[in-house]
Amino acid sequence: MRITLAQMNPVVGDIGGNTDRLLNVMRQFHRQADLIVFPELYLVGYPPRDLLEKPEFIKRTGDALDKIIIASRSYPETGILFGMPLESDRGSSRGLYNSAVLVGDGKLLFTQHKSLLPSYDVFNETRYFDPAPGIEHFVFKGNRLGITICEDAWNTPDLWPLPERYRVDPQEILGSQGVDLFINLSASPYYLAKEDLRRKVLEHHARKHGIPFVYVNQVGANDELIFDGRSLVINGNGEILTWLPAFEEAIVTVDTREIPTGNMVPGTQVESLYKALVLGIRDYFRKTGFRQAIIGLSGGIDSALTAVLAVEALGRENVLGISMPSQYSSAGSVDDARALARNLNIELKVIPIKPVFEAYLNTLQDHLTGPEDVTEENIQARIRGNLLMAFSNRLRAMVLSTGNKSELAVGYCTLYGDMCGGLSVISDVPKTMVYELSRYINRETEIIPGAILEKEPSAELRPGQKDQDTLPPYVILDAILNFYIEENLSTAEIISRGYDPDTVEWVVQAVNRNEYKRRQAAPGLKVSSKAFGMGRRMPIAARFEE
């Protein structure tokens, strides 16, 4: 059977636009395909979240299905398999299924609903959907198709111990039914090394049952989530035959009667991370209607990395850098910002904030007494935030927040200051990875000035200030944060691994007491297995000590 894998980038909620693109693919590829396969919930985009609770939203998806069924009459030899929400035929519970729908020759041929509904990490599908009442294969063009949806293929505790334990295994059920081909419609979000885990899971199913596996994953970014695509075809021996590219749309046709040419080029982790962040920025702007980005260029590595990513995503003509030195800023920092702007060929405005800062101090001198402390430091950060937002308002552009995960974790950031913005680009990238990404960017030619990579990190909010005056060395800090946030280890367990008890306790307490700051941060692009925000739902007003 000839199968076309349509690795597409839908816009959440744009039912009409997503449907038109599906029909366009059908028109272009029907002659070469017996079956065209699209990702999970393609018609509405993933994740649609509470749009699923709007009756009009569900009605429009039904109208779109009718439109596709009518259009399929013109291509009677080709089936179209895609994901969409369908109303449940039950009289209770959620009233919706997450469904795979097969259409052909003017008919709704088959529907298979999703059985396993994840509610861990970023997922919340039990809020919206009912599980499938049954799992059946479907015979299409003489082939017994075993159709599943995303999580249905992940009940493999030997390879990946799921936070949830499911009582059914859809792949096992379909394998026992003697299907000829597994097909999985997916919207599987990216994080570092996810593709390796995903590949092992799918290879396992194909090898265990001796059944080829076709996997079609969504690509693109929707809010915090980035989808890497990497759709693939695996033979019954568990060997990858076709691997679609990462982080871009692709449409590829394979013939299951032949051996396709393998094109597996996974790339390095740092390369994948770079492409993921670029895609995250590009889609966030495209899908929210913004074109231009504004970045406060401090001369530091975080803002430099953010600027490089923004230029790659949006084009240099759509990125404006603003340097806002104070009396504590070194001349080198301003020079470094200028050098970066020259290398990127972007516009840079230099606006000294000393006069504004002095005006603040004069205004407050009769009201706030005592020695200088973090108050004066945060005033500077908030002045810069105000200036950036002024440009945002006037230019109708989006400010990109430049804070990294290490700083956000321990609260080394200022509310309404350096945290202001519409998107926090590297909020899930630890400081050590910021340096690794920057070295990757400079692998062929110097884009980020060497002085930025070499100098000690500093917020430059007081004389001679360095990050390590307040924070542990970033190598140590990031390791402790990984154990505490991503691996969910206790303070005692981290200390047992050889880390200084005082340092571990300080880091853990800093993470816990700064939840209120993170709750007010701009949405951040998720690139780790446990990101702040929708992937880590911690209470603010709480008392729990490790």
C-alpha positions as CSV (number, residue, x, y, z in Angstrom):
1,M,0.0,0.0,0.0
2,R,1.2,3.5,-0.8
3,I,1.0,5.7,2.2
4,T,1.7,9.4,2.3
5,L,2.9,10.8,5.6
6,A,1.7,14.4,6.0
7,Q,3.9,15.9,8.8
8,M,2.0,19.2,9.1
9,N,2.0,22.3,11.3
10,P,-1.6,23.1,12.2
11,V,-2.7,26.3,13.9
12,V,-4.7,25.6,17.1
13,G,-8.3,26.6,16.6
14,D,-8.0,27.4,12.9
15,I,-10.3,24.7,11.8
16,G,-11.0,26.2,8.4
17,G,-7.4,26.8,7.6
18,N,-6.3,23.4,8.8
19,T,-9.1,21.8,6.7
20,D,-8.1,23.7,3.6
21,R,-4.5,22.6,3.9
22,L,-5.6,19.0,4.3
23,L,-7.8,19.2,1.2
24,N,-4.8,20.8,-0.7
25,V,-2.6,17.8,0.3
26,M,-5.3,15.5,-0.8
27,R,-5.5,17.2,-4.2
28,Q,-1.8,17.1,-4.7
29,F,-1.0,13.6,-3.5
30,H,-4.1,11.5,-4.3
31,R,-2.6,10.0,-7.5
32,Q,0.4,8.6,-5.7
33,A,-1.2,7.5,-2.4
34,D,-3.7,4.8,-1.3
35,L,-3.8,6.5,2.1
36,I,-2.8,9.9,3.3
37,V,-2.1,10.2,7.1
38,F,-2.2,13.3,9.2
39,P,-1.3,13.9,12.9
40,E,-3.4,13.6,16.0
41,L,-6.2,16.2,16.4
42,Y,-5.0,17.8,13.1
43,L,-8.2,19.6,12.3
44,V,-8.1,21.6,15.5
45,G,-4.3,21.6,16.3
46,Y,-2.8,20.2,19.5
47,P,-3.4,21.1,22.3
48,P,-6.7,22.8,21.8
49,R,-7.3,23.0,25.6
50,D,-10.5,24.6,26.7
51,L,-11.6,25.4,23.2
52,L,-12.9,21.9,23.4
53,E,-15.5,23.1,25.9
54,K,-17.1,25.5,23.4
55,P,-20.1,23.9,21.6
56,E,-19.5,26.1,18.5
57,F,-15.9,24.8,18.3
58,I,-17.1,21.2,18.2
59,K,-19.9,22.1,15.7
60,R,-17.3,23.6,13.3
61,T,-15.1,20.5,13.5
62,G,-18.2,18.4,12.5
63,D,-18.8,20.8,9.6
64,A,-15.2,20.4,8.5
65,L,-15.5,16.6,8.6
66,D,-18.6,16.9,6.3
67,K,-16.6,19.1,3.9
68,I,-13.8,16.5,3.8
69,I,-16.2,13.6,3.2
70,I,-17.8,15.5,0.3
71,A,-14.4,16.4,-1.2
72,S,-13.2,12.8,-1.0
73,R,-15.8,11.8,-3.6
74,S,-13.5,13.3,-6.2
75,Y,-10.7,11.0,-5.2
76,P,-12.4,7.6,-4.7
77,E,-9.1,5.6,-4.7
78,T,-7.5,7.4,-1.8
79,G,-8.3,7.3,1.9
80,I,-7.7,10.2,4.3
81,L,-6.8,9.4,7.9
82,F,-6.6,12.4,10.3
83,G,-7.2,13.3,13.9
84,M,-10.1,15.4,15.3
85,P,-12.5,15.5,18.3
86,L,-15.7,13.6,17.9
87,E,-18.7,13.7,20.2
88,S,-19.0,10.7,22.4
89,D,-22.0,8.5,22.0
90,R,-22.2,8.0,25.8
91,G,-24.7,9.9,27.8
92,S,-22.3,10.9,30.5
93,S,-18.7,11.7,31.3
94,R,-16.8,14.2,29.1
95,G,-18.8,13.7,25.9
96,L,-15.8,13.8,23.5
97,Y,-13.4,11.4,22.0
98,N,-9.9,12.1,20.7
99,S,-10.4,10.3,17.4
100,A,-8.7,9.0,14.3
101,V,-11.1,9.3,11.4
102,L,-10.7,7.5,8.1
103,V,-12.6,9.0,5.1
104,G,-12.8,7.8,1.5
105,D,-15.0,7.9,-1.6
106,G,-17.6,10.2,0.1
107,K,-18.0,8.1,3.2
108,L,-16.9,8.0,6.8
109,L,-15.2,4.6,6.7
110,F,-13.9,4.1,10.2
111,T,-13.2,5.8,13.5
112,Q,-10.8,4.7,16.2
113,H,-10.9,6.7,19.4
114,K,-7.9,7.2,21.7
115,S,-7.7,4.7,24.5
116,L,-4.9,6.0,26.8
117,L,-5.5,9.6,27.9
118,P,-2.4,11.1,29.6
119,S,-2.9,13.6,32.5
120,Y,0.8,14.0,33.6
121,D,3.4,16.6,32.8
122,V,1.9,19.0,30.1
123,F,-1.0,16.7,29.3
124,N,-4.6,17.0,30.6
125,E,-6.6,14.8,28.3
126,T,-8.9,13.3,30.9
127,R,-10.2,16.8,31.4
128,Y,-11.7,16.7,27.9
129,F,-12.0,13.2,26.5
130,D,-13.5,9.8,27.2
131,P,-11.4,6.7,26.6
132,A,-12.2,4.5,23.6
133,P,-14.9,1.9,24.5
134,G,-13.0,-0.7,22.3
135,I,-10.0,-1.3,20.0
136,E,-10.6,-2.8,16.6
137,H,-8.6,-3.0,13.4
138,F,-10.0,-2.0,10.0
139,V,-9.5,-3.6,6.6
140,F,-8.6,-1.0,3.9
141,K,-7.5,-2.0,0.4
142,G,-6.9,-5.5,1.6
143,N,-4.7,-4.5,4.5
144,R,-5.7,-4.9,8.2
145,L,-4.8,-1.5,9.7
146,G,-4.1,-1.2,13.5
147,I,-4.7,2.5,14.1
148,T,-3.7,4.1,17.4
149,I,-3.2,7.7,18.7
150,C,-0.1,9.0,20.3
151,E,-0.2,7.7,24.0
152,D,-1.7,4.5,22.9
153,A,1.8,3.4,21.8
154,W,3.5,4.4,25.0
155,N,2.4,1.7,27.4
156,T,5.8,0.2,27.4
157,P,7.0,0.1,31.1
158,D,10.2,-1.7,30.2
159,L,11.4,1.2,28.1
160,W,9.6,4.1,29.7
161,P,8.0,3.8,33.1
162,L,4.9,5.9,32.7
163,P,3.7,8.0,35.6
164,E,0.3,6.4,35.0
165,R,-0.5,2.8,34.8
166,Y,-2.9,1.8,32.1
167,R,-5.0,-1.3,32.3
168,V,-5.0,-1.9,28.5
169,D,-2.3,-2.0,25.9
170,P,-3.7,-1.0,22.5
171,Q,-0.7,-2.1,20.5
172,E,-0.8,-5.5,22.2
173,I,-4.5,-5.9,21.4
174,L,-4.1,-4.9,17.8
175,G,-1.0,-7.2,17.4
176,S,-3.1,-10.1,18.7
177,Q,-5.7,-9.3,16.0
178,G,-3.1,-10.0,13.3
179,V,-3.0,-6.6,11.8
180,D,-0.7,-6.0,8.7
181,L,0.3,-2.5,9.6
182,F,0.5,-0.3,12.7
183,I,-0.4,3.4,12.1
184,N,0.0,6.0,14.9
185,L,-1.3,9.5,14.6
186,S,0.6,11.6,17.1
187,A,1.2,15.1,18.6
188,S,4.3,14.2,20.7
189,P,6.0,17.3,22.1
190,Y,9.8,17.7,21.9
191,Y,12.3,17.8,24.7
192,L,16.0,17.0,24.8
193,A,16.6,13.4,23.8
194,K,12.9,12.6,23.3
195,E,13.5,11.4,19.8
196,D,15.7,8.6,21.0
197,L,13.2,7.4,23.5
198,R,10.3,7.6,21.0
199,R,12.3,5.6,18.4
200,K,13.0,2.8,20.9
201,V,9.3,2.6,21.9
202,L,8.2,2.3,18.3
203,E,10.9,-0.1,17.2
204,H,10.0,-2.2,20.2
205,H,6.4,-2.6,18.9
206,A,7.4,-3.4,15.4
207,R,10.0,-5.9,16.4
208,K,7.9,-7.6,19.1
209,H,4.9,-8.2,16.7
210,G,6.8,-8.4,13.4
211,I,4.5,-5.7,12.1
212,P,5.6,-2.6,10.2
213,F,4.9,0.7,11.9
214,V,3.9,4.1,10.3
215,Y,4.2,7.0,12.7
216,V,3.0,10.5,11.8
217,N,3.8,13.3,14.3
218,Q,2.8,16.9,14.4
219,V,5.4,19.5,13.7
220,G,5.4,23.2,14.8
221,A,5.1,25.1,18.1
222,N,1.9,26.0,20.0
223,D,2.4,28.3,22.9
224,E,5.0,26.6,25.2
225,L,5.1,23.3,23.4
226,I,7.3,22.5,20.4
227,F,6.6,19.5,18.2
228,D,9.6,18.1,16.3
229,G,7.9,15.9,13.7
230,R,10.4,13.2,12.9
231,S,7.7,11.0,11.5
232,L,9.0,7.6,10.5
233,V,8.4,4.2,9.0
234,I,9.8,1.1,10.6
235,N,9.8,-2.4,9.1
236,G,8.7,-5.6,10.9
237,N,12.3,-6.2,12.1
238,G,12.4,-2.9,14.0
239,E,14.6,-1.1,11.4
240,I,13.9,2.5,10.5
241,L,13.3,2.8,6.7
242,T,12.2,6.4,6.5
243,W,12.7,9.3,8.9
244,L,11.1,12.6,8.0
245,P,13.1,15.8,8.9
246,A,12.9,17.5,12.3
247,F,11.3,20.8,13.0
248,E,9.9,21.4,9.5
249,E,6.9,20.3,7.5
250,A,7.3,17.4,5.2
251,I,5.2,15.1,3.0
252,V,6.6,11.8,2.0
253,T,5.1,8.8,0.2
254,V,6.3,5.3,1.0
255,D,5.2,2.0,-0.5
256,T,4.9,-0.8,2.1
257,R,5.6,-3.4,-0.7
258,E,9.0,-2.0,-1.3
259,I,12.0,-1.1,0.9
260,P,12.3,2.7,1.0
261,T,15.6,4.4,1.1
262,G,16.6,5.1,4.7
263,N,17.2,8.8,5.5
264,M,17.7,8.8,9.3
265,V,19.7,11.9,10.2
266,P,18.9,12.6,13.8
267,G,21.6,15.3,14.4
268,T,23.1,16.3,17.7
269,Q,21.2,17.3,20.8
270,V,22.5,20.8,20.7
271,E,21.6,21.2,17.1
272,S,18.1,19.9,17.9
273,L,17.8,22.3,20.8
274,Y,18.8,25.2,18.5
275,K,16.3,24.3,15.9
276,A,13.5,23.8,18.5
277,L,14.0,27.2,20.0
278,V,14.1,28.9,16.5
279,L,10.8,27.1,15.6
280,G,9.3,28.0,18.9
281,I,9.9,31.7,18.4
282,R,8.9,31.7,14.7
283,D,5.6,30.0,15.3
284,Y,4.8,32.0,18.5
285,F,5.1,35.2,16.4
286,R,3.4,33.8,13.3
287,K,0.4,32.3,15.2
288,T,-0.1,35.4,17.5
289,G,0.2,37.9,14.7
290,F,3.4,39.6,15.8
291,R,6.3,40.3,13.4
292,Q,9.0,42.3,15.2
293,A,10.9,41.4,18.4
294,I,12.6,43.7,20.9
295,I,15.5,42.5,23.0
296,G,17.3,44.3,25.8
297,L,21.0,43.7,24.9
298,S,23.0,43.9,28.1
299,G,26.2,42.6,26.6
300,G,25.7,39.3,28.4
301,I,25.4,35.9,27.0
302,D,21.7,35.3,27.7
303,S,20.5,38.3,25.7
304,A,23.1,37.5,23.0
305,L,21.8,34.0,22.6
306,T,18.2,35.2,22.5
307,A,19.1,37.8,19.8
308,V,20.7,35.2,17.6
309,L,17.7,32.9,17.9
310,A,15.3,35.7,17.1
311,V,17.2,36.8,14.0
312,E,17.3,33.2,12.8
313,A,13.5,32.9,13.4
314,L,12.3,36.3,12.3
315,G,14.9,37.8,10.1
316,R,17.4,40.6,11.1
317,E,15.0,43.3,9.8
318,N,12.5,42.3,12.5
319,V,14.8,42.3,15.5
320,L,15.6,45.5,17.4
321,G,18.2,45.6,20.1
322,I,18.2,48.1,22.9
323,S,21.2,48.7,25.2
324,M,20.4,50.5,28.4
325,P,23.6,51.1,30.4
326,S,23.7,52.5,33.9
327,Q,26.6,53.9,35.9
328,Y,27.4,50.3,36.9
329,S,27.6,49.0,33.3
330,S,31.1,48.4,32.1
331,A,32.2,50.0,28.8
332,G,33.0,46.5,27.6
333,S,29.3,45.5,28.0
334,V,28.1,48.3,25.8
335,D,30.9,47.5,23.3
336,D,30.0,43.8,23.3
337,A,26.3,44.7,22.6
338,R,27.4,46.9,19.7
339,A,29.7,44.1,18.3
340,L,26.8,41.6,18.5
341,A,24.5,43.9,16.7
342,R,27.1,44.4,14.0
343,N,27.6,40.7,13.6
344,L,23.8,40.1,13.3
345,N,23.3,43.3,11.2
346,I,20.4,44.4,13.5
347,E,19.5,47.9,14.6
348,L,20.8,48.8,18.1
349,K,19.6,51.8,20.2
350,V,21.7,52.9,23.2
351,I,19.6,54.6,25.9
352,P,21.5,55.3,29.2
353,I,19.3,55.0,32.2
354,K,21.4,56.9,34.8
355,P,19.2,60.1,34.6
356,V,16.0,58.1,35.1
357,F,17.6,56.1,37.9
358,E,18.7,59.2,39.7
359,A,15.1,60.6,39.3
360,Y,13.8,57.5,41.0
361,L,16.2,57.9,43.9
362,N,15.5,61.5,44.4
363,T,11.7,60.8,44.4
364,L,12.1,58.1,47.0
365,Q,14.8,59.6,49.2
366,D,12.4,61.0,51.8
367,H,10.4,57.8,51.9
368,L,12.8,54.9,51.7
369,T,15.7,55.3,54.1
370,G,18.6,53.0,55.0
371,P,21.6,51.6,53.2
372,E,21.3,50.6,49.5
373,D,20.2,47.0,48.9
374,V,18.4,45.0,46.3
375,T,15.8,47.8,46.1
376,E,18.1,50.0,44.0
377,E,19.2,47.0,41.9
378,N,15.6,46.1,41.0
379,I,14.7,49.8,40.2
380,Q,17.3,49.6,37.5
381,A,15.9,46.4,36.1
382,R,12.3,47.9,36.1
383,I,13.5,51.0,34.4
384,R,14.8,48.9,31.6
385,G,11.6,46.9,31.5
386,N,9.6,50.1,31.2
387,L,11.7,51.3,28.3
388,L,11.4,48.0,26.5
389,M,7.6,48.0,26.9
390,A,7.4,51.6,25.6
391,F,9.0,50.5,22.4
392,S,6.7,47.4,22.4
393,N,3.6,49.7,22.5
394,R,4.8,52.2,20.0
395,L,6.1,49.6,17.4
396,R,3.5,47.0,18.2
397,A,6.3,44.6,18.7
398,M,6.9,41.8,21.2
399,V,9.6,42.0,23.9
400,L,11.5,38.8,24.3
401,S,12.5,37.9,27.9
402,T,16.1,36.7,28.1
403,G,16.3,34.9,31.5
404,N,17.6,31.4,31.6
405,K,16.3,28.4,33.6
406,S,19.0,28.6,36.3
407,E,18.1,32.2,37.2
408,L,14.4,31.6,37.0
409,A,14.7,28.6,39.2
410,V,16.3,30.4,42.2
411,G,14.6,33.8,41.6
412,Y,17.7,35.6,40.3
413,C,15.5,37.9,38.3
414,T,13.3,40.9,38.8
415,L,9.5,41.0,38.5
416,Y,8.4,43.7,36.0
417,G,12.1,44.2,35.1
418,D,14.1,41.6,33.2
419,M,11.2,39.2,33.4
420,C,8.9,41.4,31.3
421,G,8.0,40.3,27.8
422,G,5.6,38.3,25.7
423,L,7.8,35.1,25.4
424,S,10.6,33.8,27.6
425,V,12.8,32.2,25.0
426,I,15.4,30.4,27.1
427,S,13.5,30.0,30.4
428,D,13.9,26.2,30.1
429,V,17.6,26.3,29.1
430,P,20.1,26.0,32.0
431,K,23.0,28.4,32.1
432,T,25.5,25.7,31.2
433,M,23.5,24.8,28.2
434,V,23.3,28.5,27.2
435,Y,27.1,28.4,26.9
436,E,26.9,25.2,24.9
437,L,24.4,26.6,22.5
438,S,26.5,29.8,22.1
439,R,29.5,27.7,21.2
440,Y,27.4,25.8,18.7
441,I,26.4,29.1,17.1
442,N,30.0,30.1,16.8
443,R,31.2,26.8,15.4
444,E,32.0,28.2,12.0
445,T,32.4,31.9,12.5
446,E,32.2,34.2,15.5
447,I,28.6,35.6,15.8
448,I,28.5,36.0,19.5
449,P,31.6,38.0,20.4
450,G,34.2,36.0,22.2
451,A,34.3,38.6,25.0
452,I,30.7,37.7,25.9
453,L,31.6,34.0,26.1
454,E,34.7,34.6,28.2
455,K,33.7,37.2,30.8
456,E,32.2,36.3,34.1
457,P,28.4,36.6,34.1
458,S,27.1,39.7,35.9
459,A,23.8,41.6,36.3
460,E,25.9,44.8,36.6
461,L,23.4,46.4,39.1
462,R,26.1,47.4,41.6
463,P,29.9,48.0,41.5
464,G,31.9,44.9,40.7
465,Q,28.9,42.6,40.9
466,K,29.3,39.0,39.7
467,D,26.6,36.2,39.5
468,Q,28.8,34.0,41.7
469,D,28.6,36.5,44.5
470,T,25.1,35.3,45.1
471,L,24.8,31.9,43.3
472,P,26.8,28.7,43.4
473,P,29.0,28.0,40.3
474,Y,26.6,27.3,37.4
475,V,28.0,23.8,36.9
476,I,27.0,22.9,40.5
477,L,23.8,24.9,40.5
478,D,22.5,23.3,37.2
479,A,23.3,19.8,38.5
480,I,21.4,20.3,41.7
481,L,18.5,21.9,39.8
482,N,18.4,18.9,37.5
483,F,18.2,16.5,40.4
484,Y,15.6,18.5,42.2
485,I,13.3,19.6,39.3
486,E,13.6,17.0,36.6
487,E,14.5,13.9,38.6
488,N,12.4,15.0,41.6
489,L,15.0,13.9,44.2
490,S,14.8,15.1,47.8
491,T,17.4,17.3,49.5
492,A,18.8,14.3,51.3
493,E,19.1,12.3,48.1
494,I,21.0,15.1,46.3
495,I,23.3,15.6,49.3
496,S,24.0,11.8,49.2
497,R,25.4,12.3,45.7
498,G,28.3,14.3,47.1
499,Y,27.0,17.9,47.0
500,D,27.6,20.4,49.9
501,P,24.6,20.2,52.2
502,D,24.4,24.0,52.7
503,T,24.5,24.6,49.0
504,V,21.8,22.0,48.3
505,E,19.6,23.4,51.0
506,W,20.0,27.0,49.7
507,V,19.1,26.0,46.2
508,V,16.1,23.9,47.2
509,Q,14.8,26.7,49.4
510,A,15.4,29.3,46.7
511,V,13.4,27.2,44.1
512,N,10.5,26.8,46.5
513,R,10.2,30.4,47.7
514,N,10.3,31.8,44.2
515,E,7.3,30.0,42.8
516,Y,5.3,33.3,42.9
517,K,7.8,34.9,40.6
518,R,7.7,32.1,38.0
519,R,3.9,32.1,38.0
520,Q,4.1,35.7,36.7
521,A,6.7,35.0,34.1
522,A,6.0,35.1,30.3
523,P,5.3,31.8,28.7
524,G,8.5,29.8,28.1
525,L,9.4,27.4,25.4
526,K,9.6,23.8,26.8
527,V,12.7,21.9,25.9
528,S,13.4,19.8,28.9
529,S,11.5,16.9,30.5
530,K,10.3,19.1,33.3
531,A,9.7,22.8,32.5
532,F,8.4,25.5,34.7
533,G,4.8,26.5,34.0
534,M,2.3,24.0,32.6
535,G,4.7,21.1,33.1
536,R,5.4,21.7,36.8
537,R,2.2,22.7,38.7
538,M,3.4,23.7,42.1
539,P,1.3,25.6,44.7
540,I,2.5,29.1,45.7
541,A,0.9,29.5,49.2
542,A,2.2,26.3,50.6
543,R,4.5,24.9,53.3
544,F,6.5,21.8,52.6
545,E,10.1,21.3,53.3
546,E,12.2,18.5,52.0
